[in-house]
């Protein structure tokens, strides 16, 4: 069993290193772990210098350490049509159908080209399982930062968020949901509107199933990266400390707050924001998943007291 597991892990690692995308027939943990070996998603940079006051019995001195910034794969966000059918096979039991969340799929049987086709997607946000592999990979570039997630922790399971996810209560009456052009993914002027972020639930009107799933994934990411939302979830946020600046709220189309790596139906070794011009492969069962990578900055502690930091672009922190 261990030999088989090791072989699957090696296959996943090799796939992530290939240029371009590869077909992913089934999404398992080994494949997700391997996907962390992506220099494009990591985007490792040395951005500044940190200053520390180091004191001993013989006096004090100021020490410095390098400040780095890179992205961390915090979570796997699954967006899928059929309740209980998360494409990540090992975690399906977390979001099984229940008394208030059973059905799924499209809201009508009309033909796909009709603009009034209502689509529905469940969404799960679960901690990325590749933390150890990613840490080894990132450490090859230098000092690396810790993400916010805890192994296999579910941060949002839409089957337990029934009122908000299936009935849009109360977000259906929020200004963001009622005002055209507010909090949208894409733009009407650019003729590339993928969908509205609010209400942050499972229903939307979009003829392209892949884009529908992406919008729902963005909604789920938007919820878990903020505190105090009227949803059943846990915030995916770390606490800032001396020499550590964690990622904040995810904002649509802003790579500085987070970016997405497609895991299925195609496995990509690159990250992007929505909307993008990548080839959009439609999943046969309406199930999609992305890794959510978020930016963190940190520096190695070299003293008892943190005095501050300076970025190379001139901005103090």
C-alpha positions as CSV (number, residue, x, y, z in Angstrom):
1,X,0.0,0.0,0.0
2,X,2.8,2.4,0.9
3,X,4.6,1.5,-2.4
4,X,1.4,2.3,-4.3
5,X,1.0,5.6,-2.5
6,X,4.6,6.5,-3.2
7,X,4.2,5.8,-6.9
8,X,1.0,7.9,-7.1
9,X,2.9,10.7,-5.4
10,X,5.7,10.5,-7.9
11,X,3.3,10.6,-10.8
12,X,1.6,13.7,-9.4
13,X,5.0,15.5,-8.9
14,X,6.0,14.7,-12.5
15,X,2.7,16.0,-13.8
16,X,3.1,19.3,-12.1
17,X,6.5,19.8,-13.7
18,X,5.2,19.4,-17.2
19,X,4.9,22.5,-19.3
20,X,1.2,23.3,-20.1
21,X,-1.7,21.3,-18.8
22,X,-2.5,17.7,-18.5
23,X,-5.8,15.9,-18.3
24,X,-6.9,14.9,-14.8
25,X,-9.4,12.1,-14.9
26,X,-9.7,11.8,-11.1
27,X,-8.5,14.3,-8.5
28,X,-6.8,12.6,-5.5
29,X,-4.6,13.8,-2.7
30,X,-1.4,12.7,-4.4
31,X,-2.2,14.7,-7.5
32,X,-3.0,17.8,-5.4
33,X,0.3,17.4,-3.4
34,X,2.3,17.2,-6.6
35,X,0.7,20.4,-8.0
36,X,2.5,22.5,-5.4
37,X,5.7,22.3,-7.4
38,X,4.9,25.4,-9.5
39,X,7.4,28.2,-9.8
40,X,4.8,30.3,-11.6
41,X,2.3,30.0,-8.7
42,X,5.0,30.4,-6.0
43,X,6.4,33.7,-7.4
44,X,9.2,33.9,-4.9
45,X,10.7,37.3,-4.4
46,X,13.1,39.1,-2.0
47,X,11.3,42.3,-1.3
48,X,13.1,44.0,1.6
49,X,15.0,43.9,4.9
50,X,13.9,43.4,8.5
51,X,15.6,44.9,11.5
52,X,15.9,43.1,14.9
53,X,17.3,44.2,18.2
54,X,19.4,41.5,19.7
55,X,20.6,41.8,23.3
56,X,22.9,39.7,25.5
57,X,24.5,40.3,28.9
58,X,27.3,42.1,27.0
59,X,25.0,44.6,25.2
60,X,22.7,45.0,22.3
61,X,23.1,45.2,18.5
62,X,20.9,45.5,15.5
63,X,20.7,42.5,13.2
64,X,19.0,42.2,9.8
65,X,17.3,39.5,7.9
66,X,15.9,39.2,4.4
67,X,12.2,39.9,3.8
68,X,10.6,37.6,1.3
69,X,7.2,37.4,-0.4
70,X,5.7,34.4,-2.1
71,X,2.4,32.7,-2.6
72,X,1.2,29.7,-0.5
73,X,-1.4,27.1,-1.6
74,X,-3.8,27.7,1.2
75,X,-6.8,25.7,0.1
76,X,-8.5,23.5,-2.5
77,X,-11.8,25.0,-3.6
78,X,-14.1,22.6,-5.3
79,X,-17.1,23.8,-7.3
80,X,-19.4,21.0,-8.5
81,X,-22.9,20.3,-9.6
82,X,-24.0,17.1,-7.9
83,X,-24.3,17.3,-4.1
84,X,-21.9,14.8,-2.5
85,X,-19.8,14.5,-5.6
86,X,-16.8,16.6,-4.7
87,X,-14.2,15.9,-7.4
88,X,-11.5,15.5,-4.7
89,X,-12.3,11.9,-4.0
90,X,-10.8,11.5,-0.5
91,X,-12.8,14.3,1.1
92,X,-16.3,13.5,-0.4
93,X,-17.6,12.3,2.9
94,X,-17.2,15.8,4.4
95,X,-20.0,17.2,2.2
96,X,-22.4,14.3,1.8
97,X,-26.1,15.2,1.1
98,X,-28.2,16.0,4.2
99,X,-31.8,16.8,5.0
100,X,-31.5,20.4,3.9
101,X,-29.0,19.9,0.9
102,X,-29.7,17.0,-1.4
103,X,-30.2,18.0,-5.0
104,X,-27.8,19.8,-7.4
105,X,-27.3,20.5,-11.1
106,X,-28.9,23.1,-13.3
107,X,-32.1,24.8,-12.5
108,X,-33.8,24.0,-15.8
109,X,-33.6,21.5,-18.6
110,X,-33.5,24.1,-21.3
111,X,-30.9,24.0,-24.0
112,X,-27.4,25.2,-22.9
113,X,-27.4,28.1,-25.4
114,X,-30.3,29.8,-23.7
115,X,-29.3,32.7,-21.5
116,X,-31.9,32.0,-18.9
117,X,-30.2,28.8,-17.9
118,X,-29.8,28.8,-14.1
119,X,-26.9,26.8,-12.9
120,X,-26.2,25.5,-9.4
121,X,-22.8,24.6,-7.8
122,X,-21.9,23.3,-4.4
123,X,-18.6,24.6,-3.0
124,X,-16.1,23.2,-0.5
125,X,-13.1,25.0,0.8
126,X,-10.7,22.6,2.4
127,X,-7.1,23.0,3.5
128,X,-4.5,22.2,0.8
129,X,-2.8,18.8,1.6
130,X,0.5,19.7,0.1
131,X,1.9,21.7,2.9
132,X,5.0,19.6,3.6
133,X,5.9,19.2,0.0
134,X,5.4,22.8,-0.7
135,X,7.6,23.9,2.2
136,X,10.5,21.8,0.9
137,X,10.0,23.3,-2.6
138,X,9.7,26.9,-1.4
139,X,12.7,26.5,0.9
140,X,14.9,25.8,-2.1
141,X,14.5,29.5,-2.9
142,X,15.4,30.7,0.6
143,X,13.5,31.4,3.8
144,X,9.8,30.5,3.3
145,X,6.5,31.7,4.9
146,X,3.9,29.7,6.6
147,X,0.3,29.8,5.3
148,X,-2.9,30.1,7.3
149,X,-4.5,26.7,6.8
150,X,-4.5,23.5,9.0
151,X,-4.1,20.1,7.3
152,X,-7.4,18.9,5.8
153,X,-9.4,21.4,7.7
154,X,-12.8,22.3,6.1
155,X,-13.4,26.0,6.0
156,X,-16.6,26.0,4.1
157,X,-18.9,23.2,3.1
158,X,-21.9,24.5,1.3
159,X,-24.1,21.6,2.3
160,X,-24.1,23.1,5.9
161,X,-24.7,26.6,4.7
162,X,-28.1,26.0,3.3
163,X,-29.9,29.3,3.9
164,X,-27.2,31.4,2.4
165,X,-26.0,29.0,-0.3
166,X,-29.3,27.7,-1.7
167,X,-31.7,30.6,-0.8
168,X,-29.3,33.6,-0.9
169,X,-30.6,34.8,2.5
170,X,-29.8,37.5,3.4
171,X,-27.4,38.5,0.6
172,X,-30.0,38.6,-2.2
173,X,-31.0,42.1,-0.9
174,X,-27.4,43.4,-0.4
175,X,-26.5,46.4,-2.5
176,X,-23.7,44.4,-4.2
177,X,-26.4,41.9,-5.4
178,X,-28.8,44.6,-6.6
179,X,-26.4,47.1,-8.3
180,X,-25.1,46.2,-11.8
181,X,-21.4,46.6,-12.2
182,X,-20.7,46.2,-8.4
183,X,-18.4,43.3,-7.4
184,X,-18.5,41.5,-10.7
185,X,-15.9,39.1,-12.2
186,X,-15.0,40.6,-15.5
187,X,-16.6,43.6,-17.1
188,X,-19.6,44.4,-19.2
189,X,-17.6,47.0,-21.2
190,X,-14.9,44.4,-22.1
191,X,-17.6,41.8,-23.0
192,X,-16.0,39.3,-20.7
193,X,-18.4,39.3,-17.8
194,X,-18.3,35.9,-16.1
195,X,-20.8,36.7,-13.3
196,X,-21.7,38.6,-10.2
197,X,-19.9,37.9,-6.9
198,X,-23.1,38.6,-4.9
199,X,-25.2,37.0,-3.7
200,X,-22.5,34.5,-2.6
201,X,-24.4,31.3,-3.1
202,X,-24.6,28.4,-5.5
203,X,-27.0,29.8,-8.2
204,X,-26.1,32.0,-11.1
205,X,-27.0,32.5,-14.8
206,X,-24.1,31.7,-17.1
207,X,-24.2,29.6,-20.3
208,X,-20.6,28.4,-19.8
209,X,-20.3,25.8,-17.1
210,X,-16.6,26.3,-16.5
211,X,-17.1,30.0,-15.9
212,X,-20.0,29.3,-13.6
213,X,-17.8,27.0,-11.5
214,X,-15.1,29.7,-11.4
215,X,-17.5,32.4,-10.2
216,X,-18.8,30.1,-7.4
217,X,-15.2,29.2,-6.4
218,X,-14.4,33.0,-6.2
219,X,-17.5,33.5,-4.0
220,X,-16.4,30.7,-1.7
221,X,-12.9,32.2,-1.5
222,X,-14.3,35.6,-0.8
223,X,-16.3,34.3,2.2
224,X,-13.6,32.4,3.9
225,X,-11.0,35.1,3.6
226,X,-13.1,37.6,5.6
227,X,-14.4,37.5,9.2
228,X,-18.0,38.1,10.3
229,X,-19.8,36.9,7.2
230,X,-23.3,35.6,7.5
231,X,-22.4,32.1,6.4
232,X,-21.6,28.8,8.1
233,X,-17.8,28.7,7.8
234,X,-14.4,29.2,9.4
235,X,-12.2,32.1,8.4
236,X,-9.1,31.1,6.5
237,X,-6.9,33.9,8.0
238,X,-3.6,34.0,9.9
239,X,-2.7,36.5,12.6
240,X,0.1,39.0,11.8
241,X,3.1,39.0,14.1
242,X,6.6,40.4,14.2
243,X,8.2,39.6,10.9
244,X,5.1,38.0,9.4
245,X,2.6,39.6,7.2
246,X,-0.2,37.1,6.2
247,X,-2.6,37.3,3.3
248,X,-5.8,39.3,3.7
249,X,-9.1,39.4,2.0
250,X,-9.4,37.9,-1.5
251,X,-10.5,40.4,-4.1
252,X,-11.8,39.3,-7.5
253,X,-9.4,39.9,-10.5
254,X,-6.6,41.1,-8.1
255,X,-3.6,38.8,-8.2
256,X,-2.1,40.7,-5.3
257,X,-4.7,39.2,-3.0
258,X,-4.7,35.6,-4.5
259,X,-4.7,33.6,-7.6
260,X,-6.0,30.2,-8.9
261,X,-4.4,27.0,-10.1
262,X,-6.8,24.7,-11.9
263,X,-6.7,21.1,-10.7
264,X,-9.5,19.5,-12.6
265,X,-10.8,18.9,-15.2
266,X,-7.3,19.9,-16.4
267,X,-4.2,20.0,-14.2
268,X,-2.3,23.2,-14.7
269,X,1.2,24.2,-13.5
270,X,0.3,27.9,-13.8
271,X,-1.8,30.3,-11.8
272,X,-4.2,33.1,-12.9
273,X,-7.1,35.2,-11.8
274,X,-10.6,35.2,-13.1
275,X,-11.4,36.2,-15.7
276,X,-8.6,34.7,-17.9
277,X,-8.1,33.7,-21.5
278,X,-7.0,30.1,-20.7
279,X,-8.6,27.2,-22.6
280,X,-11.7,26.4,-20.6
281,X,-12.3,22.6,-20.7
282,X,-15.9,21.7,-19.7
283,X,-16.1,19.0,-17.0
284,X,-18.4,16.1,-18.0
285,X,-20.0,15.8,-14.6
286,X,-19.9,19.6,-13.8
287,X,-17.2,19.2,-11.2
288,X,-14.2,21.5,-11.0
289,X,-11.5,22.3,-8.5
290,X,-8.8,25.0,-8.1
291,X,-6.0,25.6,-5.6
292,X,-6.2,29.0,-4.0
293,X,-2.7,30.5,-3.7
294,X,-2.4,33.6,-1.5
295,X,0.5,36.0,-0.9
296,X,2.5,36.1,2.4
297,X,5.6,38.1,3.5
298,X,8.0,37.2,6.2
299,X,11.5,37.3,7.5
300,X,13.6,35.2,9.8
301,X,13.7,36.3,13.5
302,X,17.2,37.4,14.4
303,X,16.6,39.2,17.7
304,X,14.2,39.6,20.7
305,X,12.6,42.8,19.4
306,X,11.3,43.6,16.0
307,X,12.3,47.1,15.0
308,X,10.6,47.2,11.6
309,X,11.2,46.5,7.9
310,X,11.9,48.4,4.7
311,X,10.8,47.2,1.3
312,X,13.1,47.8,-1.6
313,X,10.3,49.8,-3.3
314,X,10.8,52.4,-0.5
315,X,7.7,51.5,1.6
316,X,8.3,50.9,5.4
317,X,6.2,48.1,7.0
